[in-house]
Amino acid sequence: MSAAVHHILRQMQRDARLAWLIGPGSRTYELLTEEAATANGLDLDELRQQHEATLKFEPWPNDLRVEIDPQAILLAAPDPRQACWHGQDNSYSSRGHVVWRSKTEGRAHVWMGYEKRKAVLGHEEWTSDFRFYVPDNFGNLVEVPKP
């Protein structure tokens, strides 16, 4: 086993952030443990199981605002765009957010909306559940529980 592989595996045990970044589940971890097992004549699954038992995980600090969805990893929009009014639909839209006035009699004061995002890699789209809003004293829409 090379000194570099040994050093990185040992550092992963010492630094929970490194284990979170390139630990189990990553291609890097697969390659590191394959080389370690081959070089030492060990069973790969047994080596991984023993090594993973010694790891702790701490998210690597970053400035990205990340939202994790079961289907894909999505990045929040970096800059909100100007809201656009669509008169024919009685709705506003702004960079993946759509809000419109409810047309149901009992909910005429409520605005409904949802958020739509695209996966960073690929073409999958994610759409949130419907959210409900009412205007506050200043005319801003504030999210409220489902009526």
BELUR-V821856 format. One line per field, one symbol per residue. psi: psi as a letter, one per 40 degrees, with the letter a starting at -180 (. if undefined). A space follows every 50 residues. Layout:
psi->???
//
This chain:
psi->hiddddddddddddhddddddfaheidddddddddddddefihddddddd dddeiihhhhhiehhhhhiddihihihdhhihihhgddefiiihgehhhi hhehdefdeiiiiiihiiidhaeiihhiiiiiiihaeeeihhhiih.
//
